[in-house]
Amino acid sequence: MSTFEKVRKMILVLVVGAALTLSFSCTKHPNEEQIRVMEETRSAALSAEQKLEDTKKQCQDLEKELAQKQQKAQKAKDQKAAVEQRVQGWTGN
């Protein structure tokens, strides 16, 4: 399971937990315990969302780095092929 899926699942669990907690209240207004739980859930959700964004950015950075390295490797292969062709021309004379 990827990190993205784990974070997404964690957010879903927190939201469902918050909804269940709020739905079982007996009064129209939440009590202090319910407010505390709601704030903790909100904080956890915000933290998970931030972690998701950080992970996405890290993934983008790694993909960019990979593309640069692949381009550098292709350039090196092209240079090697050119050198081998010149060497072949020298030994073929």
CYANA upper distance limits for C-alpha pairs under 8 A (distance plus 0.5 A):
  1 MET  CA      5 GLU  CA      6.83
  1 MET  CA      6 LYS  CA      7.29
  2 SER  CA      6 LYS  CA      6.86
  3 THR  CA      7 VAL  CA      6.64
  3 THR  CA     55 THR  CA      8.29
  4 PHE  CA      8 ARG  CA      6.59
  4 PHE  CA     52 LEU  CA      6.92
  4 PHE  CA     55 THR  CA      8.05
  5 GLU  CA      9 LYS  CA      6.50
  6 LYS  CA     10 MET  CA      6.63
  7 VAL  CA     11 ILE  CA      6.72
  7 VAL  CA     48 ALA  CA      6.58
  7 VAL  CA     49 GLU  CA      8.20
  7 VAL  CA     51 LYS  CA      8.23
  7 VAL  CA     52 LEU  CA      6.98
  8 ARG  CA     12 LEU  CA      6.79
  9 LYS  CA     13 VAL  CA      6.73
 10 MET  CA     14 LEU  CA      6.71
 10 MET  CA     48 ALA  CA      8.01
 11 ILE  CA     15 VAL  CA      6.63
 11 ILE  CA     44 ALA  CA      8.46
 11 ILE  CA     45 ALA  CA      6.11
 11 ILE  CA     48 ALA  CA      7.05
 11 ILE  CA     49 GLU  CA      8.28
 12 LEU  CA     16 VAL  CA      6.62
 13 VAL  CA     17 GLY  CA      6.50
 14 LEU  CA     18 ALA  CA      6.58
 14 LEU  CA     41 THR  CA      6.54
 14 LEU  CA     44 ALA  CA      8.03
 14 LEU  CA     45 ALA  CA      7.24
 15 VAL  CA     19 ALA  CA      6.62
 15 VAL  CA     41 THR  CA      7.87
 15 VAL  CA     45 ALA  CA      8.16
 16 VAL  CA     20 LEU  CA      6.63
 17 GLY  CA     21 THR  CA      6.58
 18 ALA  CA     22 LEU  CA      6.62
 18 ALA  CA     37 VAL  CA      8.05
 18 ALA  CA     38 MET  CA      6.66
 18 ALA  CA     41 THR  CA      6.89
 19 ALA  CA     23 SER  CA      6.46
 20 LEU  CA     24 PHE  CA      6.93
 21 THR  CA     25 SER  CA      7.75
 21 THR  CA     34 GLN  CA      7.63
 21 THR  CA     37 VAL  CA      8.47
 22 LEU  CA     30 PRO  CA      8.23
 22 LEU  CA     34 GLN  CA      7.53
 22 LEU  CA     38 MET  CA      8.48
 25 SER  CA     30 PRO  CA      7.43
 30 PRO  CA     34 GLN  CA      6.17
 30 PRO  CA     35 ILE  CA      6.76
 31 ASN  CA     35 ILE  CA      6.77
 32 GLU  CA     36 ARG  CA      6.60
 33 GLU  CA     37 VAL  CA      6.67
 34 GLN  CA     38 MET  CA      6.50
 35 ILE  CA     39 GLU  CA      6.58
 36 ARG  CA     40 GLU  CA      6.65
 37 VAL  CA     41 THR  CA      6.55
 38 MET  CA     42 ARG  CA      6.52
 39 GLU  CA     43 SER  CA      6.49
 40 GLU  CA     44 ALA  CA      6.59
 41 THR  CA     45 ALA  CA      6.58
 42 ARG  CA     46 LEU  CA      6.64
 43 SER  CA     47 SER  CA      6.59
 44 ALA  CA     48 ALA  CA      6.58
 45 ALA  CA     49 GLU  CA      6.63
 46 LEU  CA     50 GLN  CA      6.67
 47 SER  CA     51 LYS  CA      6.66
 48 ALA  CA     52 LEU  CA      6.61
 49 GLU  CA     53 GLU  CA      6.78
 50 GLN  CA     54 ASP  CA      6.65
 51 LYS  CA     55 THR  CA      6.55
 52 LEU  CA     56 LYS  CA      6.64
 53 GLU  CA     57 LYS  CA      6.69
 54 ASP  CA     58 GLN  CA      6.63
 55 THR  CA     59 CYS  CA      6.58
 56 LYS  CA     60 GLN  CA      6.72
 57 LYS  CA     61 ASP  CA      6.64
 58 GLN  CA     62 LEU  CA      6.64
 59 CYS  CA     63 GLU  CA      6.63
 60 GLN  CA     64 LYS  CA      6.64
 61 ASP  CA     65 GLU  CA      6.65
 62 LEU  CA     66 LEU  CA      6.53
 63 GLU  CA     67 ALA  CA      6.69
 64 LYS  CA     68 GLN  CA      6.81
 65 GLU  CA     69 LYS  CA      6.72
 66 LEU  CA     70 GLN  CA      6.55
 67 ALA  CA     71 GLN  CA      6.61
 68 GLN  CA     72 LYS  CA      6.67
 69 LYS  CA     73 ALA  CA      6.55
 70 GLN  CA     74 GLN  CA      6.64
 71 GLN  CA     75 LYS  CA      6.72
 72 LYS  CA     76 ALA  CA      6.75
 73 ALA  CA     77 LYS  CA      6.72
 74 GLN  CA     78 ASP  CA      6.65
 75 LYS  CA     79 GLN  CA      6.69
 76 ALA  CA     80 LYS  CA      6.59
 77 LYS  CA     81 ALA  CA      6.65
 78 ASP  CA     82 ALA  CA      6.75
 79 GLN  CA     83 VAL  CA      6.70
 80 LYS  CA     84 GLU  CA      6.60
 81 ALA  CA     85 GLN  CA      6.60
 82 ALA  CA     86 ARG  CA      6.79
 83 VAL  CA     87 VAL  CA      6.63
 84 GLU  CA     88 GLN  CA      6.53
 85 GLN  CA     89 GLY  CA      6.77
 86 ARG  CA     90 TRP  CA      6.90
 87 VAL  CA     91 THR  CA      6.78
 88 GLN  CA     92 GLY  CA      6.33
 89 GLY  CA     93 ASN  CA      7.02
